[in-house]
């Protein structure tokens, strides 16, 4: 009986390991596809004829929109889990040109999270780093790079639902035709034969520069 029990436990462990590896591979492909979409939109914008430069001073509509964004953010700070309000903020911020500035505190937190992402080696490490990137996104919900890196870190931690949620926010927040962005490369990948969160991906993830706005 003990031999059979050990055999069953061994099969369950192998099954979970295979499922975790398949999950990380799936999220990695989703992140890669998202990056391809961003590049495609960039090329499409570049190929279009140049438009006349906009007026240097903000319009009345722009000023009104930015005031509304400030109102949304004041409410969001008290209700950071309000997904509907987050969507409104992202949509409004995405419509503004130039994009709203990233608060200095959010930039500093992003830099700290990026540093920890480079040294993460276990599932717990990656999950903790993902939480830091989510805190950055809470300070600036339109910051696409924060969602991207959070999704990548959650993928390394084998946290499927959290990775999918942040990937969805990234796709919503990223600006079409954005240029000069350096998205995270290698984040969420697992080397052949390794397990999710096993630490084999150390050094393969580099976060987006905190100076990027979207």
Beta strands, then each sheet from edge to edge (+ up, - down):
end
